[in-house]
Amino acid sequence: MKKIIFYLILPLSMLAFQACNEDKVKEVQKNGAIETSIQVDHLNDSLDVMITTNKVWAHNVLAKTIIHRDTLPALGLTHQEAENDNGDTKEVYLKKDYELYITVK
């Protein structure tokens, strides 16, 4: 359990620093960095899957890729007004997405 929390907090904290930083990173410094991506996919009506990918760069070489998958309860449906190319609007039902909050200590 502690390993899972560590692997989630580290990548999320790195994202928080990037979000607060006014300088946008266009390229990862591959001399010594950890590149992290997080995505949540809808698996079915009751489950979502969170995929966290960490790429460890050392000496300009991809040293390791670590991928964690975890199932999460789905949040259900929400309704939203959608508009097509002709300007017609219609209320549609969409699966709710998780919001990601990052705590940095």
Biopython code that builds the backbone (N, CA, C, O; Angstrom):
import numpy as np
from Bio.PDB.StructureBuilder import StructureBuilder

atoms = [
    (1, "MET", "N", (0.821, -1.193, 0.000)),
    (1, "MET", "CA", (0.000, 0.000, 0.000)),
    (1, "MET", "C", (0.865, 1.257, 0.000)),
    (1, "MET", "O", (0.571, 2.218, -0.711)),
    (2, "LYS", "N", (1.950, 1.250, 0.810)),
    (2, "LYS", "CA", (2.820, 2.418, 0.863)),
    (2, "LYS", "C", (3.481, 2.676, -0.488)),
    (2, "LYS", "O", (3.677, 3.827, -0.878)),
    (3, "LYS", "N", (3.827, 1.593, -1.205)),
    (3, "LYS", "CA", (4.446, 1.761, -2.512)),
    (3, "LYS", "C", (3.488, 2.441, -3.477)),
    (3, "LYS", "O", (3.889, 3.320, -4.240)),
    (4, "ILE", "N", (2.216, 2.034, -3.444)),
    (4, "ILE", "CA", (1.225, 2.617, -4.343)),
    (4, "ILE", "C", (1.068, 4.103, -4.056)),
    (4, "ILE", "O", (1.034, 4.917, -4.978)),
    (5, "ILE", "N", (0.972, 4.456, -2.783)),
    (5, "ILE", "CA", (0.826, 5.869, -2.415)),
    (5, "ILE", "C", (2.056, 6.653, -2.873)),
    (5, "ILE", "O", (1.917, 7.748, -3.418)),
    (6, "PHE", "N", (3.249, 6.113, -2.662)),
    (6, "PHE", "CA", (4.463, 6.795, -3.086)),
    (6, "PHE", "C", (4.464, 7.026, -4.594)),
    (6, "PHE", "O", (4.768, 8.122, -5.065)),
    (7, "TYR", "N", (4.120, 5.977, -5.347)),
    (7, "TYR", "CA", (4.135, 6.101, -6.796)),
    (7, "TYR", "C", (3.073, 7.059, -7.306)),
    (7, "TYR", "O", (3.234, 7.624, -8.387)),
    (8, "LEU", "N", (2.002, 7.257, -6.569)),
    (8, "LEU", "CA", (0.991, 8.226, -6.969)),
    (8, "LEU", "C", (1.366, 9.642, -6.552)),
    (8, "LEU", "O", (1.157, 10.587, -7.313)),
    (9, "ILE", "N", (1.912, 9.795, -5.362)),
    (9, "ILE", "CA", (2.237, 11.128, -4.869)),
    (9, "ILE", "C", (3.393, 11.740, -5.652)),
    (9, "ILE", "O", (3.346, 12.924, -5.989)),
    (10, "LEU", "N", (4.417, 10.965, -5.944)),
    (10, "LEU", "CA", (5.570, 11.499, -6.659)),
    (10, "LEU", "C", (5.204, 12.065, -8.023)),
    (10, "LEU", "O", (5.535, 13.217, -8.303)),
    (11, "PRO", "N", (4.530, 11.296, -8.889)),
    (11, "PRO", "CA", (4.187, 11.860, -10.197)),
    (11, "PRO", "C", (3.207, 13.016, -10.096)),
    (11, "PRO", "O", (3.317, 13.992, -10.838)),
    (12, "LEU", "N", (2.255, 12.914, -9.190)),
    (12, "LEU", "CA", (1.274, 13.981, -9.062)),
    (12, "LEU", "C", (1.918, 15.253, -8.539)),
    (12, "LEU", "O", (1.551, 16.349, -8.963)),
    (13, "SER", "N", (2.866, 15.127, -7.632)),
    (13, "SER", "CA", (3.535, 16.318, -7.118)),
    (13, "SER", "C", (4.366, 16.985, -8.206)),
    (13, "SER", "O", (4.478, 18.210, -8.250)),
    (14, "MET", "N", (4.942, 16.181, -9.072)),
    (14, "MET", "CA", (5.710, 16.759, -10.174)),
    (14, "MET", "C", (4.794, 17.539, -11.112)),
    (14, "MET", "O", (5.173, 18.594, -11.620)),
    (15, "LEU", "N", (3.612, 17.030, -11.335)),
    (15, "LEU", "CA", (2.656, 17.728, -12.186)),
    (15, "LEU", "C", (2.224, 19.051, -11.551)),
    (15, "LEU", "O", (2.003, 20.034, -12.258)),
    (16, "ALA", "N", (2.104, 19.079, -10.245)),
    (16, "ALA", "CA", (1.704, 20.308, -9.564)),
    (16, "ALA", "C", (2.739, 21.397, -9.770)),
    (16, "ALA", "O", (2.384, 22.550, -10.013)),
    (17, "PHE", "N", (4.002, 21.049, -9.675)),
    (17, "PHE", "CA", (5.042, 22.036, -9.903)),
    (17, "PHE", "C", (4.989, 22.566, -11.324)),
    (17, "PHE", "O", (5.189, 23.760, -11.546)),
    (18, "GLN", "N", (4.724, 21.702, -12.280)),
    (18, "GLN", "CA", (4.633, 22.144, -13.665)),
    (18, "GLN", "C", (3.439, 23.052, -13.864)),
    (18, "GLN", "O", (3.537, 24.046, -14.584)),
    (19, "ALA", "N", (2.297, 22.733, -13.234)),
    (19, "ALA", "CA", (1.086, 23.528, -13.414)),
    (19, "ALA", "C", (1.262, 24.929, -12.839)),
    (19, "ALA", "O", (0.724, 25.890, -13.388)),
    (20, "CYS", "N", (2.004, 25.059, -11.747)),
    (20, "CYS", "CA", (2.223, 26.359, -11.128)),
    (20, "CYS", "C", (3.289, 27.169, -11.855)),
    (20, "CYS", "O", (3.329, 28.393, -11.731)),
    (21, "ASN", "N", (4.127, 26.516, -12.589)),
    (21, "ASN", "CA", (5.228, 27.167, -13.262)),
    (21, "ASN", "C", (4.731, 27.884, -14.504)),
    (21, "ASN", "O", (3.999, 27.306, -15.308)),
    (22, "GLU", "N", (5.125, 29.140, -14.665)),
    (22, "GLU", "CA", (4.702, 29.896, -15.835)),
    (22, "GLU", "C", (5.454, 29.465, -17.094)),
    (22, "GLU", "O", (4.949, 29.622, -18.205)),
    (23, "ASP", "N", (6.646, 28.930, -16.922)),
    (23, "ASP", "CA", (7.427, 28.482, -18.072)),
    (23, "ASP", "C", (6.930, 27.111, -18.496)),
    (23, "ASP", "O", (7.014, 26.148, -17.734)),
    (24, "LYS", "N", (6.418, 27.027, -19.704)),
    (24, "LYS", "CA", (5.923, 25.750, -20.211)),
    (24, "LYS", "C", (7.099, 24.915, -20.693)),
    (24, "LYS", "O", (7.977, 25.417, -21.394)),
    (25, "VAL", "N", (7.115, 23.648, -20.321)),
    (25, "VAL", "CA", (8.173, 22.740, -20.727)),
    (25, "VAL", "C", (7.811, 22.176, -22.094)),
    (25, "VAL", "O", (6.765, 21.550, -22.265)),
    (26, "LYS", "N", (8.682, 22.405, -23.056)),
    (26, "LYS", "CA", (8.440, 21.897, -24.397)),
    (26, "LYS", "C", (9.139, 20.561, -24.621)),
    (26, "LYS", "O", (8.737, 19.769, -25.473)),
    (27, "GLU", "N", (10.195, 20.325, -23.841)),
    (27, "GLU", "CA", (10.955, 19.087, -23.989)),
    (27, "GLU", "C", (11.509, 18.675, -22.634)),
    (27, "GLU", "O", (11.969, 19.514, -21.860)),
    (28, "VAL", "N", (11.463, 17.393, -22.357)),
    (28, "VAL", "CA", (11.964, 16.863, -21.095)),
    (28, "VAL", "C", (13.494, 16.843, -21.124)),
    (28, "VAL", "O", (14.099, 16.431, -22.114)),
    (29, "GLN", "N", (14.112, 17.295, -20.023)),
    (29, "GLN", "CA", (15.568, 17.214, -19.888)),
    (29, "GLN", "C", (15.916, 15.751, -19.621)),
    (29, "GLN", "O", (15.712, 15.263, -18.509)),
    (30, "LYS", "N", (16.422, 15.070, -20.592)),
    (30, "LYS", "CA", (16.610, 13.627, -20.504)),
    (30, "LYS", "C", (17.934, 13.226, -19.847)),
    (30, "LYS", "O", (18.272, 12.043, -19.801)),
    (31, "ASN", "N", (18.673, 14.199, -19.346)),
    (31, "ASN", "CA", (19.919, 13.890, -18.661)),
    (31, "ASN", "C", (19.669, 13.318, -17.269)),
    (31, "ASN", "O", (20.528, 12.638, -16.707)),
    (32, "GLY", "N", (18.488, 13.597, -16.716)),
    (32, "GLY", "CA", (18.108, 13.068, -15.415)),
    (32, "GLY", "C", (16.731, 13.572, -15.045)),
    (32, "GLY", "O", (16.603, 14.626, -14.422)),
    (33, "ALA", "N", (15.695, 12.832, -15.421)),
    (33, "ALA", "CA", (14.337, 13.299, -15.184)),
    (33, "ALA", "C", (13.378, 12.117, -15.099)),
    (33, "ALA", "O", (13.673, 11.010, -15.551)),
    (34, "ILE", "N", (12.223, 12.391, -14.505)),
    (34, "ILE", "CA", (11.127, 11.426, -14.505)),
    (34, "ILE", "C", (9.953, 12.110, -15.202)),
    (34, "ILE", "O", (9.462, 13.142, -14.746)),
    (35, "GLU", "N", (9.519, 11.531, -16.291)),
    (35, "GLU", "CA", (8.402, 12.040, -17.083)),
    (35, "GLU", "C", (7.167, 11.215, -16.717)),
    (35, "GLU", "O", (7.195, 9.987, -16.791)),
    (36, "THR", "N", (6.089, 11.887, -16.325)),
    (36, "THR", "CA", (4.917, 11.188, -15.825)),
    (36, "THR", "C", (3.671, 11.580, -16.606)),
    (36, "THR", "O", (3.467, 12.751, -16.926)),
    (37, "SER", "N", (2.842, 10.585, -16.910)),
    (37, "SER", "CA", (1.525, 10.867, -17.494)),
    (37, "SER", "C", (0.481, 10.069, -16.731)),
    (37, "SER", "O", (0.722, 8.938, -16.309)),
    (38, "ILE", "N", (-0.683, 10.684, -16.563)),
    (38, "ILE", "CA", (-1.782, 10.040, -15.853)),
    (38, "ILE", "C", (-3.014, 10.145, -16.736)),
    (38, "ILE", "O", (-3.328, 11.216, -17.256)),
    (39, "GLN", "N", (-3.708, 9.029, -16.901)),
    (39, "GLN", "CA", (-4.954, 9.067, -17.650)),
    (39, "GLN", "C", (-5.963, 8.159, -16.968)),
    (39, "GLN", "O", (-5.603, 7.151, -16.359)),
    (40, "VAL", "N", (-7.223, 8.529, -17.080)),
    (40, "VAL", "CA", (-8.305, 7.717, -16.538)),
    (40, "VAL", "C", (-9.219, 7.375, -17.706)),
    (40, "VAL", "O", (-9.768, 8.265, -18.354)),
    (41, "ASP", "N", (-9.379, 6.087, -17.971)),
    (41, "ASP", "CA", (-10.225, 5.599, -19.060)),
    (41, "ASP", "C", (-11.466, 4.947, -18.472)),
    (41, "ASP", "O", (-11.416, 4.333, -17.407)),
    (42, "HIS", "N", (-12.585, 5.090, -19.184)),
    (42, "HIS", "CA", (-13.828, 4.448, -18.771)),
    (42, "HIS", "C", (-13.802, 3.000, -19.245)),
    (42, "HIS", "O", (-13.740, 2.737, -20.446)),
    (43, "LEU", "N", (-13.850, 2.072, -18.313)),
    (43, "LEU", "CA", (-13.806, 0.652, -18.646)),
    (43, "LEU", "C", (-15.208, 0.135, -18.972)),
    (43, "LEU", "O", (-15.420, -0.490, -20.011)),
    (44, "ASN", "N", (-16.159, 0.399, -18.079)),
    (44, "ASN", "CA", (-17.553, 0.025, -18.305)),
    (44, "ASN", "C", (-18.424, 0.937, -17.443)),
    (44, "ASN", "O", (-17.938, 1.948, -16.935)),
    (45, "ASP", "N", (-19.677, 0.603, -17.275)),
    (45, "ASP", "CA", (-20.584, 1.474, -16.521)),
    (45, "ASP", "C", (-20.238, 1.585, -15.046)),
    (45, "ASP", "O", (-20.611, 2.565, -14.401)),
    (46, "SER", "N", (-19.531, 0.600, -14.498)),
    (46, "SER", "CA", (-19.257, 0.630, -13.064)),
    (46, "SER", "C", (-17.780, 0.833, -12.711)),
    (46, "SER", "O", (-17.454, 1.070, -11.548)),
    (47, "LEU", "N", (-16.876, 0.744, -13.710)),
    (47, "LEU", "CA", (-15.441, 0.852, -13.414)),
    (47, "LEU", "C", (-14.714, 1.775, -14.384)),
    (47, "LEU", "O", (-15.025, 1.833, -15.573)),
    (48, "ASP", "N", (-13.744, 2.490, -13.842)),
    (48, "ASP", "CA", (-12.783, 3.264, -14.624)),
    (48, "ASP", "C", (-11.404, 2.685, -14.345)),
    (48, "ASP", "O", (-11.204, 1.994, -13.346)),
    (49, "VAL", "N", (-10.458, 2.968, -15.229)),
    (49, "VAL", "CA", (-9.084, 2.499, -15.049)),
    (49, "VAL", "C", (-8.155, 3.706, -15.051)),
    (49, "VAL", "O", (-8.169, 4.507, -15.985)),
    (50, "MET", "N", (-7.341, 3.832, -13.992)),
    (50, "MET", "CA", (-6.332, 4.884, -13.943)),
    (50, "MET", "C", (-5.002, 4.273, -14.355)),
    (50, "MET", "O", (-4.565, 3.268, -13.794)),
    (51, "ILE", "N", (-4.367, 4.891, -15.338)),
    (51, "ILE", "CA", (-3.071, 4.422, -15.823)),
    (51, "ILE", "C", (-2.046, 5.520, -15.557)),
    (51, "ILE", "O", (-2.166, 6.639, -16.057)),
    (52, "THR", "N", (-1.043, 5.179, -14.762)),
    (52, "THR", "CA", (0.049, 6.114, -14.470)),
    (52, "THR", "C", (1.310, 5.557, -15.114)),
    (52, "THR", "O", (1.708, 4.424, -14.844)),
    (53, "THR", "N", (1.933, 6.361, -15.969)),
    (53, "THR", "CA", (3.144, 5.949, -16.662)),
    (53, "THR", "C", (4.288, 6.872, -16.241)),
    (53, "THR", "O", (4.188, 8.094, -16.350)),
    (54, "ASN", "N", (5.363, 6.274, -15.764)),
    (54, "ASN", "CA", (6.573, 7.022, -15.404)),
    (54, "ASN", "C", (7.713, 6.579, -16.314)),
    (54, "ASN", "O", (8.022, 5.390, -16.403)),
    (55, "LYS", "N", (8.330, 7.538, -16.986)),
    (55, "LYS", "CA", (9.518, 7.254, -17.782)),
    (55, "LYS", "C", (10.714, 7.854, -17.063)),
    (55, "LYS", "O", (10.755, 9.053, -16.787)),
    (56, "VAL", "N", (11.676, 7.012, -16.768)),
    (56, "VAL", "CA", (12.875, 7.443, -16.052)),
    (56, "VAL", "C", (13.979, 7.657, -17.072)),
    (56, "VAL", "O", (14.394, 6.726, -17.762)),
    (57, "TRP", "N", (14.449, 8.896, -17.158)),
    (57, "TRP", "CA", (15.526, 9.262, -18.095)),
    (57, "TRP", "C", (16.815, 9.478, -17.325)),
    (57, "TRP", "O", (16.834, 10.205, -16.331)),
    (58, "ALA", "N", (17.898, 8.848, -17.780)),
    (58, "ALA", "CA", (19.218, 9.022, -17.166)),
    (58, "ALA", "C", (20.267, 9.023, -18.272)),
    (58, "ALA", "O", (20.308, 8.114, -19.101)),
    (59, "HIS", "N", (21.099, 10.034, -18.278)),
    (59, "HIS", "CA", (22.181, 10.159, -19.262)),
    (59, "HIS", "C", (21.640, 10.096, -20.697)),
    (59, "HIS", "O", (22.219, 9.440, -21.563)),
    (60, "ASN", "N", (20.518, 10.794, -20.930)),
    (60, "ASN", "CA", (19.883, 10.887, -22.253)),
    (60, "ASN", "C", (19.397, 9.547, -22.792)),
    (60, "ASN", "O", (19.235, 9.382, -24.001)),
    (61, "VAL", "N", (19.163, 8.591, -21.895)),
    (61, "VAL", "CA", (18.671, 7.271, -22.289)),
    (61, "VAL", "C", (17.453, 6.950, -21.424)),
    (61, "VAL", "O", (17.447, 7.216, -20.222)),
    (62, "LEU", "N", (16.428, 6.377, -22.044)),
    (62, "LEU", "CA", (15.266, 5.919, -21.288)),
    (62, "LEU", "C", (15.679, 4.677, -20.504)),
    (62, "LEU", "O", (15.820, 3.589, -21.063)),
    (63, "ALA", "N", (15.871, 4.861, -19.188)),
    (63, "ALA", "CA", (16.366, 3.778, -18.340)),
    (63, "ALA", "C", (15.270, 2.794, -17.961)),
    (63, "ALA", "O", (15.518, 1.594, -17.842)),
    (64, "LYS", "N", (14.050, 3.308, -17.770)),
    (64, "LYS", "CA", (12.983, 2.434, -17.302)),
    (64, "LYS", "C", (11.638, 3.090, -17.552)),
    (64, "LYS", "O", (11.502, 4.309, -17.448)),
    (65, "THR", "N", (10.648, 2.277, -17.881)),
    (65, "THR", "CA", (9.263, 2.725, -17.972)),
    (65, "THR", "C", (8.453, 1.924, -16.970)),
    (65, "THR", "O", (8.465, 0.693, -16.986)),
    (66, "ILE", "N", (7.743, 2.638, -16.089)),
    (66, "ILE", "CA", (6.950, 2.002, -15.044)),
    (66, "ILE", "C", (5.492, 2.349, -15.305)),
    (66, "ILE", "O", (5.127, 3.523, -15.374)),
    (67, "ILE", "N", (4.659, 1.321, -15.452)),
    (67, "ILE", "CA", (3.242, 1.537, -15.721)),
    (67, "ILE", "C", (2.421, 0.896, -14.607)),
    (67, "ILE", "O", (2.581, -0.285, -14.300)),
    (68, "HIS", "N", (1.538, 1.696, -14.008)),
    (68, "HIS", "CA", (0.634, 1.207, -12.968)),
    (68, "HIS", "C", (-0.793, 1.346, -13.474)),
    (68, "HIS", "O", (-1.173, 2.391, -14.001)),
    (69, "ARG", "N", (-1.574, 0.295, -13.315)),
    (69, "ARG", "CA", (-2.997, 0.317, -13.665)),
    (69, "ARG", "C", (-3.785, -0.018, -12.401)),
    (69, "ARG", "O", (-3.429, -0.919, -11.642)),
    (70, "ASP", "N", (-4.856, 0.730, -12.203)),
    (70, "ASP", "CA", (-5.692, 0.476, -11.038)),
    (70, "ASP", "C", (-7.141, 0.747, -11.414)),
    (70, "ASP", "O", (-7.433, 1.704, -12.130)),
    (71, "THR", "N", (-8.040, -0.089, -10.934)),
    (71, "THR", "CA", (-9.453, 0.128, -11.215)),
    (71, "THR", "C", (-10.040, 1.045, -10.147)),
    (71, "THR", "O", (-9.689, 0.973, -8.970)),
    (72, "LEU", "N", (-10.942, 1.904, -10.599)),
    (72, "LEU", "CA", (-11.621, 2.860, -9.737)),
    (72, "LEU", "C", (-13.118, 2.725, -9.969)),
    (72, "LEU", "O", (-13.529, 2.321, -11.057)),
    (73, "PRO", "N", (-13.933, 3.045, -8.995)),
    (73, "PRO", "CA", (-15.368, 3.021, -9.244)),
    (73, "PRO", "C", (-15.747, 4.136, -10.222)),
    (73, "PRO", "O", (-15.244, 5.255, -10.120)),
    (74, "ALA", "N", (-16.624, 3.829, -11.154)),
    (74, "ALA", "CA", (-17.095, 4.850, -12.097)),
    (74, "ALA", "C", (-17.984, 5.841, -11.349)),
    (74, "ALA", "O", (-18.631, 5.482, -10.366)),
    (75, "LEU", "N", (-18.012, 7.072, -11.812)),
    (75, "LEU", "CA", (-18.763, 8.123, -11.134)),
    (75, "LEU", "C", (-20.185, 8.282, -11.658)),
    (75, "LEU", "O", (-20.939, 9.121, -11.165)),
    (76, "GLY", "N", (-20.552, 7.485, -12.649)),
    (76, "GLY", "CA", (-21.914, 7.578, -13.177)),
    (76, "GLY", "C", (-21.997, 8.521, -14.366)),
    (76, "GLY", "O", (-20.997, 8.800, -15.026)),
    (77, "LEU", "N", (-23.199, 9.004, -14.628)),
    (77, "LEU", "CA", (-23.448, 9.849, -15.796)),
    (77, "LEU", "C", (-23.785, 11.268, -15.389)),
    (77, "LEU", "O", (-24.281, 11.514, -14.289)),
    (78, "THR", "N", (-23.514, 12.183, -16.273)),
    (78, "THR", "CA", (-23.916, 13.575, -16.130)),
    (78, "THR", "C", (-24.537, 14.004, -17.448)),
    (78, "THR", "O", (-24.259, 13.410, -18.490)),
    (79, "HIS", "N", (-25.358, 15.009, -17.411)),
    (79, "HIS", "CA", (-25.927, 15.496, -18.671)),
    (79, "HIS", "C", (-25.343, 16.864, -18.990)),
    (79, "HIS", "O", (-25.024, 17.655, -18.103)),
    (80, "GLN", "N", (-25.216, 17.110, -20.279)),
    (80, "GLN", "CA", (-24.593, 18.343, -20.741)),
    (80, "GLN", "C", (-25.225, 18.716, -22.074)),
    (80, "GLN", "O", (-25.646, 17.850, -22.842)),
    (81, "GLU", "N", (-25.283, 19.994, -22.333)),
    (81, "GLU", "CA", (-25.822, 20.458, -23.607)),
    (81, "GLU", "C", (-24.719, 20.417, -24.655)),
    (81, "GLU", "O", (-23.630, 20.952, -24.443)),
    (82, "ALA", "N", (-25.006, 19.781, -25.784)),
    (82, "ALA", "CA", (-24.024, 19.660, -26.866)),
    (82, "ALA", "C", (-24.570, 20.354, -28.104)),
    (82, "ALA", "O", (-25.782, 20.442, -28.302)),
    (83, "GLU", "N", (-23.657, 20.844, -28.935)),
    (83, "GLU", "CA", (-24.039, 21.553, -30.156)),
    (83, "GLU", "C", (-23.353, 20.905, -31.347)),
    (83, "GLU", "O", (-22.163, 20.593, -31.289)),
    (84, "ASN", "N", (-24.097, 20.702, -32.424)),
    (84, "ASN", "CA", (-23.502, 20.124, -33.624)),
    (84, "ASN", "C", (-23.024, 21.232, -34.557)),
    (84, "ASN", "O", (-23.107, 22.410, -34.209)),
    (85, "ASP", "N", (-22.523, 20.868, -35.741)),
    (85, "ASP", "CA", (-21.974, 21.838, -36.685)),
    (85, "ASP", "C", (-23.019, 22.822, -37.196)),
    (85, "ASP", "O", (-22.679, 23.937, -37.593)),
    (86, "ASN", "N", (-24.282, 22.420, -37.190)),
    (86, "ASN", "CA", (-25.356, 23.296, -37.677)),
    (86, "ASN", "C", (-25.857, 24.244, -36.602)),
    (86, "ASN", "O", (-26.717, 25.080, -36.879)),
    (87, "GLY", "N", (-25.349, 24.138, -35.396)),
    (87, "GLY", "CA", (-25.775, 25.013, -34.312)),
    (87, "GLY", "C", (-26.945, 24.457, -33.520)),
    (87, "GLY", "O", (-27.430, 25.117, -32.600)),
    (88, "ASP", "N", (-27.410, 23.261, -33.853)),
    (88, "ASP", "CA", (-28.501, 22.632, -33.104)),
    (88, "ASP", "C", (-27.965, 22.123, -31.768)),
    (88, "ASP", "O", (-26.883, 21.539, -31.705)),
    (89, "THR", "N", (-28.728, 22.348, -30.711)),
    (89, "THR", "CA", (-28.297, 21.891, -29.395)),
    (89, "THR", "C", (-29.176, 20.736, -28.937)),
    (89, "THR", "O", (-30.347, 20.635, -29.304)),
    (90, "LYS", "N", (-28.598, 19.893, -28.148)),
    (90, "LYS", "CA", (-29.289, 18.718, -27.632)),
    (90, "LYS", "C", (-28.645, 18.353, -26.309)),
    (90, "LYS", "O", (-27.435, 18.504, -26.141)),
    (91, "GLU", "N", (-29.440, 17.876, -25.375)),
    (91, "GLU", "CA", (-28.895, 17.440, -24.101)),
    (91, "GLU", "C", (-28.449, 15.982, -24.233)),
    (91, "GLU", "O", (-29.225, 15.120, -24.644)),
    (92, "VAL", "N", (-27.184, 15.719, -23.877)),
    (92, "VAL", "CA", (-26.621, 14.379, -23.984)),
    (92, "VAL", "C", (-26.118, 13.930, -22.617)),
    (92, "VAL", "O", (-25.835, 14.753, -21.746)),
    (93, "TYR", "N", (-26.011, 12.625, -22.442)),
    (93, "TYR", "CA", (-25.481, 12.048, -21.213)),
    (93, "TYR", "C", (-24.064, 11.563, -21.454)),
    (93, "TYR", "O", (-23.790, 10.852, -22.421)),
    (94, "LEU", "N", (-23.165, 11.961, -20.558)),
    (94, "LEU", "CA", (-21.752, 11.604, -20.644)),
    (94, "LEU", "C", (-21.304, 10.974, -19.331)),
    (94, "LEU", "O", (-21.863, 11.253, -18.271)),
    (95, "LYS", "N", (-20.289, 10.122, -19.418)),
    (95, "LYS", "CA", (-19.709, 9.562, -18.198)),
    (95, "LYS", "C", (-18.911, 10.647, -17.492)),
    (95, "LYS", "O", (-18.168, 11.397, -18.126)),
    (96, "LYS", "N", (-19.070, 10.723, -16.185)),
    (96, "LYS", "CA", (-18.345, 11.722, -15.395)),
    (96, "LYS", "C", (-16.864, 11.366, -15.369)),
    (96, "LYS", "O", (-16.489, 10.195, -15.315)),
    (97, "ASP", "N", (-16.028, 12.409, -15.408)),
    (97, "ASP", "CA", (-14.582, 12.232, -15.328)),
    (97, "ASP", "C", (-14.097, 12.613, -13.932)),
    (97, "ASP", "O", (-14.664, 13.487, -13.277)),
    (98, "TYR", "N", (-13.055, 11.949, -13.498)),
    (98, "TYR", "CA", (-12.412, 12.301, -12.243)),
    (98, "TYR", "C", (-11.653, 13.610, -12.405)),
    (98, "TYR", "O", (-11.122, 13.903, -13.476)),
    (99, "GLU", "N", (-11.605, 14.393, -11.337)),
    (99, "GLU", "CA", (-10.742, 15.556, -11.269)),
    (99, "GLU", "C", (-9.476, 15.120, -10.556)),
    (99, "GLU", "O", (-9.544, 14.350, -9.598)),
    (100, "LEU", "N", (-8.332, 15.593, -11.000)),
    (100, "LEU", "CA", (-7.057, 15.248, -10.371)),
    (100, "LEU", "C", (-6.589, 16.425, -9.512)),
    (100, "LEU", "O", (-6.459, 17.548, -9.999)),
    (101, "TYR", "N", (-6.341, 16.156, -8.247)),
    (101, "TYR", "CA", (-5.789, 17.148, -7.332)),
    (101, "TYR", "C", (-4.446, 16.640, -6.857)),
    (101, "TYR", "O", (-4.281, 15.457, -6.558)),
    (102, "ILE", "N", (-3.500, 17.539, -6.793)),
    (102, "ILE", "CA", (-2.134, 17.144, -6.469)),
    (102, "ILE", "C", (-1.701, 17.876, -5.198)),
    (102, "ILE", "O", (-1.826, 19.097, -5.100)),
    (103, "THR", "N", (-1.201, 17.130, -4.247)),
    (103, "THR", "CA", (-0.675, 17.706, -3.022)),
    (103, "THR", "C", (0.835, 17.534, -3.021)),
    (103, "THR", "O", (1.346, 16.430, -3.205)),
    (104, "VAL", "N", (1.540, 18.637, -2.812)),
    (104, "VAL", "CA", (3.002, 18.616, -2.794)),
    (104, "VAL", "C", (3.455, 18.939, -1.378)),
    (104, "VAL", "O", (3.039, 19.937, -0.791)),
    (105, "LYS", "N", (4.306, 18.086, -0.843)),
    (105, "LYS", "CA", (4.830, 18.324, 0.509)),
    (105, "LYS", "C", (6.308, 18.497, 0.459)),
    (105, "LYS", "O", (6.940, 18.707, 1.494)),
]
sb = StructureBuilder()
sb.init_structure("model")
sb.init_model(0)
sb.init_chain("A")
sb.init_seg("    ")
for serial, (resi, resn, name, xyz) in enumerate(atoms, 1):
    if name == "N":
        sb.init_residue(resn, " ", resi, " ")
    sb.init_atom(name, np.array(xyz, "f"), 0.0, 1.0, " ", f" {name:<3s}", serial, name[0])
structure = sb.get_structure()
